[in-house]
Amino acid sequence: MFVGCGTALVTPFQKNGKLDEPTLRKLVRRQIQAGIDFLVPCGTTGESPTLERAEHLRVVELTLEEAKGKVPVLAGAGGYNTAGVIALAKELVALGADGLLSVTP
Amino acid sequence: MKKTPIVVYSVAGRTGVNVEPGTLKRLAGIANIVGVKEASGNISQMANVLHEVPESFNVLSGDDSITIALMGLGGRGIISVVSNEIPAEMTQLARACANGDYPAARAIQRKFLPLMNVNFVESNPIPVKAAMAMMGLLKPYWRLPLVPPSASSEATIRRTLVDCGLVSE
């Protein structure tokens, strides 16, 4: 499922620091139109260390809304806190993530 | 219920912890651990990883510029930064490698290696977002501690995009 080229998606922000949701949707659509093999939201390239939990889930949710049924989504779920990572992983799976990318602590 | 596939991410340069080939061999024995993003930058370690894990285990590059080398050894792809900017071209590079068409992959690499490199002229993802802003794909905002690129980095990024034909002069 996760072979070929997967993009470690950047997370777009607005000037006020909030998530730029319309732009994120556009970036995901652009990726799919370009023929990308899979998408990786909320890795370090997606600035996951500075995303709040709710934002992390929202970025993955938006990515899934645009990508579901088109390309697999490998959501970032790593960190230093194992219990926290497990809780996050469960929430990401509940959202419909096709897989999880988990960095070593 | 089927367990969710997990890809291990090994990036010793950032975490200080290397995932040893022998460890990956053991992890590969767990049904839902399906691959590794190998970002050690160490080709000889990647060769050892590929030697240890079963054929079905997906070893993915974590560095755009050595995708061809890893796929030549049996890796199956790349988790890419540069594909934020050039998704079609980077997908073609990985596809060419998968098909054994290394001359085609190298032609893409030759054109875009400077872009792969400029993405790390400052901490990732500072340069890639700056480049995407220049390409009109997003607004150039980061969260602290990340800050906008220096004026000289920005000039380098712009020059690279022009050279790669992604923005006009």
Interface residues (C-beta under 8 A of the other chain):
Chain A: M1 F2 V3 G4 C5 G6 T7 A8 L9 V10 P12 F13 Q14 K15 G17 D20 T23 K26 L27 R30 Q31 A34 G35 I36 D37 V40 G43 T44 T45 G46 E47 T50 L74 G78 A89 V93 A97 D98 G99 L100 L101 S102 V103 T104 P105
Chain B: T4 P5 I6 V7 V8 Y9 S10 V11 R14 T15 V17 V19 V34 G35 K37 N58 L60 R76 G77 I78 I79 S80 V81 S83 N84 P87 A88 M90 T91 L93 A94 R95 A98 N124 P125 V128 K129 M132 L137 L138 K139 Y141 W142 R143 L144 L146
